[in-house]
């Protein structure tokens, strides 16, 4: 008999497509109690499914069976199990059980109204497996590899298969006539151990079932219906065709396949160990002796360890900038907070600092969402802007209490379709506003506040019962302080108009970013920046809020700084490799690129740090060029001063849009070293070949 294939999803479209191409069971996953803590260090799915998904999926499938994984036994288990059965579950699955008594209690709660599956994924369950199998009412048992391998301190889930543990467990279960299976499978030729070899092991061990893993199709991804259809159509047919061939294979084939799996598991373990050793060496390293970044000898020590180019990160400067900016606004308008722009510089050290200081995470992508969550940011403190958002990711954030600011009517209509599936939930939505502030730039972000589309979005928010109007938002590129008063005044007028016409009051007004940060006078003159400190921005905005809402009963005022906080918190260091004269023009080639500093059309703040033991040469009008094969890759034009091969080029104010926009062109990205208390610590190691090419197939 072919394997019964199971797929985990709460998407009706994905469930219907999976059923169409022969997936036997659709699995709704309600388990969330304790899972985040158990699996926090592995790339596993942390479910966002909720109880109403059971009904939604029940109504989306006709042939496939509905499996619902409930939470491990707790005081509310009986009510939870009763509800999933009432909503149409064919199978109820119990995770994280340990003893036969746990199983008896579970069987009692189900009371014969649905079939039961035990998810054996604890060492205690393995130890007590014989007694567990004797409990009347157990219909099936599936062996969960994720939590079981973690509990045993293993590196890779299929170690349990290679070392024979799965075989022993399957043998015990089958001796009681109970159907059983284990783990998940990817597409036929994909996975750490290719799925064809895992499927052959299922057949050798007489397994009855397998999960289609995240590697088969990641339902977190918001792919279109055509892509979903293609993946399941060809993915399932490949598996079924391979199963037909396996049915005709001799015993010798399966024995050779078993040996192959053992070799492949060992290879994966070895790679994990290599990666872990490299990671620990770099990420945990701290120079215990004093480091003076202005001394050639100390930079030489860093270069010997980390290479001839690297960033220096100053978290204390970032925190100082945050507090100074925060206080400048908060003094004038107490209901104020900062939403840090992750896209400017998403180094986790900085993002975690913002979270500790009580700020919001302002994100524009799933990548930044994942970063925020891994930095410990509560979903309720995440605000998602940007012109395009994938609906499945937006759905997750909204379901978990985050805020999404819609950029267009199309986006609003797409989001509303999702929200209607969860009438019992309340969702935080805002709107991105577009209007003229006189800066000479016609912004492409947000919806024109004078348009029909803008008012249609407001109507949808107003008349959809489970939407909470959370935010009015705007964003403008120019950093000149003179445009801040106009953007603030328009947003306040818009607030009043919406309150009057639609009887809605947003919780927050976000007037965006665009603030000059700390910089040397040399750079300020080139940028024609006349603003001297953050107070000038506060006077043009927070003061107006205080006047408009004199009793501090107004909305929370947000701003979204990026450069203002991160600009001066990073320096870039590289070394002069060669100096040559090309047809009368002096050129110094260095181990860095213009892409490392993200400064075009201006000369960056630069210092040259020489070896005092070596005689250096004074030069005039020498161009400092990058390592790439692009003609216009210059870090500095017409440098005048001492410069020799082996010198360090030290460029400051590189914290804004440098790390996030540097492509892995020609060379991988360089390490980032955090500097504090005269010590150095690695916060990002240098990228290597595998970091760039692990997603390619050779």
Secondary structure, DSSP 8 states (H G I E B T S, - for coil): ---EEEEE---HHHHHHHHHTT--EEEEE---TTHHHHTTTS--------THHHHHHHTT-SSSEEEEE--SS-TTHHHHHHHHHHTT-SEEEE-S--SHHHHHHHHHHHTTSSEEEEEE-SHHHHHTHHHHHTSTT--EEEE-HHHHHHHTT-SSTTHHHHTTHHHHHHHHHHHTT-EEEESEE-STT-TTTTHHHHHHHHHHTT--EEEE-TTT--TTS---HHHHHHHHHHHHHHHHHHHHHHTT--HHHHHHHHHHHHHHHHHHHHHHHHHHHHHHHHHT-B--S---TTSHHHHHHHHHHH-S-EEEE-HHHHHHHHHHHHHHHHTT-SSEEEEEETTT---HHHHHHHHHTT-EEEE-SHHHHHHHHHTT--GGGEEE-SS---HHHHHHHHHTT-EEEE-SHHHHHHHHHHHTT-TTS-EEEEEEEE---SSS----SSEETTSHHHHHHHHHHHT-TTEEEEEEEE------GGGHHHHHHHHHHHHHHHHHHH----SEEE----------HHHHHHHT----SHHHHHHTTHHHHHHHTTTS-S-EEEE--SHHHHGGGEEEEEEEEEEEEETTEEEEEES--HHHHT--SS---EEEE--TTS---EEEEEEEE-SSS-TT-EEEEEEEEE--TT-EEEE----SSSTTT----SS---EEEEEETTEEEEEE----HHHHHTTS--
